[in-house]
Amino acid sequence: MFRHFQISEYTLSRGYLHSIFTGNLSHRDLVHLAPNMVVYYALGKFLESRHGSRKLFYLYFMSSLAGTLAVYMFEKYLVPEDSVKLVVPKCNGSVMAGGLIGAALVRHPFAYFNPLGLKHTMFNEIFMVPLGVIVVFYGLIEYYSWKQGYVEYISREANIAGFMTGMLYGLKYLR
């Protein structure tokens, strides 16, 4: 898994260029995968219905590349030379969730996610979740994961780069 599904300066400098894409699909465990799947389902479906599959694909692609570049630049230029051997390859699966969150927040900050496809009535409002709630839930789960020690395998710099890319992409291309 190290060479093929995790991102690091080591894997990229050794020619495992396919890890640019496969590393963005890897997750450490179910605690890492579950909140990402909630975000992919909720925000991916929401954004695709409003902006189309092509723009969603480009958002995924741009977030993925930005996350990979962030990991590479962080390890190449910000990690001290004597600590390079201590760098652990990282799972980058949250980078695309960060892109979805960023794009949804700048384009539709007060929209509702309606998972059951219910008509908008007062009774049905209990089943409709504001996107902000999903984002807060995701943030809390990610924070809990990092607090429990998963930080060494999950790339914070990639998540932040994906989020920022999603925001910029949302402002520029999602209308």
C-alpha positions in Angstrom: 0.0 0.0 0.0 2.9 2.3 0.8 4.1 2.7 -2.8 0.8 2.6 -4.6 -1.8 4.2 -2.4 -0.1 6.7 -0.2 1.3 10.2 -1.0 4.8 11.2 0.0 7.7 13.0 -1.4 9.5 9.6 -1.3 6.9 7.8 -3.5 6.8 10.7 -6.1 10.5 11.1 -6.3 11.0 7.4 -6.8 8.7 7.5 -9.9 5.4 6.1 -8.4 3.5 8.8 -10.3 0.3 6.8 -10.3 0.1 7.5 -6.5 -0.9 11.1 -7.5 -4.3 9.7 -8.2 -4.5 6.4 -6.2 -3.3 8.2 -3.1 -6.3 10.5 -3.2 -8.6 7.5 -2.9 -7.0 5.8 0.1 -8.3 6.0 3.6 -6.7 4.8 6.8 -9.7 3.0 8.2 -13.5 3.2 8.6 -13.3 6.2 11.0 -11.5 8.0 8.1 -13.7 6.7 5.4 -17.2 7.1 6.9 -17.3 10.9 7.3 -15.9 11.3 3.8 -18.6 9.1 2.4 -21.2 11.3 4.1 -19.7 14.4 2.5 -19.3 12.7 -0.9 -23.0 11.6 -0.8 -24.4 14.8 0.6 -22.4 17.5 -1.1 -21.4 15.6 -4.2 -25.0 14.8 -5.1 -26.1 18.4 -4.2 -23.4 20.1 -6.3 -23.8 17.7 -9.2 -27.6 18.4 -9.4 -26.9 22.1 -9.5 -23.7 22.4 -11.6 -23.4 19.2 -13.6 -21.1 16.2 -13.6 -18.4 17.8 -15.6 -17.8 20.7 -13.2 -17.9 18.2 -10.3 -15.3 16.1 -12.0 -13.0 19.1 -12.5 -13.5 20.1 -8.9 -12.5 16.6 -7.8 -9.5 16.7 -10.1 -8.3 20.1 -9.1 -8.7 19.3 -5.4 -6.8 16.1 -5.9 -3.9 17.7 -7.6 -3.7 20.6 -5.1 -3.6 18.1 -2.2 -0.9 16.1 -3.8 1.1 19.2 -4.5 0.6 20.4 -0.9 2.0 17.1 0.5 4.9 17.1 -1.9 5.8 20.7 -1.2 5.4 20.3 2.6 7.7 17.3 2.7 10.2 18.6 0.2 10.6 22.2 1.5 9.3 22.4 5.1 10.4 19.2 6.7 14.0 19.6 8.0 16.6 17.4 6.4 17.3 15.4 9.5 13.6 14.6 9.9 13.0 13.3 6.4 13.3 9.7 7.4 10.6 10.2 10.0 8.0 11.3 7.5 5.2 8.8 7.2 3.4 8.4 3.8 -0.2 9.7 4.1 -3.7 8.8 3.1 -5.1 11.6 1.1 -8.7 10.5 0.8 -10.1 13.5 2.5 -8.7 16.0 0.0 -11.7 15.7 -2.4 -14.2 16.0 0.5 -12.4 19.2 1.5 -12.9 20.5 -2.1 -16.6 19.7 -2.0 -16.9 21.4 1.4 -15.1 24.5 0.1 -17.2 24.8 -3.1 -20.5 24.2 -1.3 -19.7 26.8 1.4 -18.9 29.6 -1.0 -21.7 28.8 -3.5 -24.6 27.5 -1.3 -23.9 28.4 2.3 -27.6 28.3 3.4 -28.9 25.4 1.2 -30.5 22.3 2.6 -29.6 18.7 1.8 -32.7 16.6 1.3 -31.6 13.0 1.4 -35.1 11.5 1.1 -36.3 13.8 -1.7 -39.2 15.0 0.3 -41.4 18.0 -0.6 -40.5 21.1 1.4 -43.1 21.2 4.1 -42.9 22.1 7.8 -43.2 18.4 8.9 -40.5 17.3 6.4 -38.0 19.9 7.6 -36.8 17.5 10.3 -35.4 15.3 7.6 -33.7 18.2 5.8 -30.2 19.0 6.9 -28.5 22.4 6.4 -25.2 21.9 4.6 -23.5 23.8 7.4 -24.4 21.0 9.8 -22.8 18.4 7.5 -19.7 20.5 7.4 -19.5 20.9 11.2 -20.1 17.2 11.6 -17.3 16.4 9.2 -15.0 18.9 10.9 -15.7 17.4 14.3 -15.0 13.8 13.1 -11.8 14.9 11.4 -10.7 16.7 14.5 -11.5 13.7 16.7 -9.5 11.5 14.3 -6.5 13.8 14.5 -6.8 14.0 18.3 -6.8 10.2 18.6 -3.5 10.0 16.8 -4.6 9.4 13.2 -2.8 12.6 12.3 0.4 10.7 11.3 -1.5 8.9 8.5 -3.9 11.6 7.4 -2.6 14.6 5.5 -3.7 17.9 7.1 -1.9 19.9 4.4 -3.7 18.1 1.7 -7.1 18.6 3.4 -6.4 22.3 3.7 -5.3 22.6 0.1 -8.3 20.7 -1.1 -10.6 23.0 0.9 -9.0 26.1 -0.4 -9.0 24.8 -4.0 -12.7 24.0 -3.6 -13.4 27.5 -2.4 -11.5 29.1 -5.3 -13.0 26.8 -7.8 -16.5 27.4 -6.4 -16.0 31.2 -6.7 -14.6 31.1 -10.2 -16.5 28.3 -12.0 -19.6 27.3 -10.2 -22.4 29.7 -11.1 
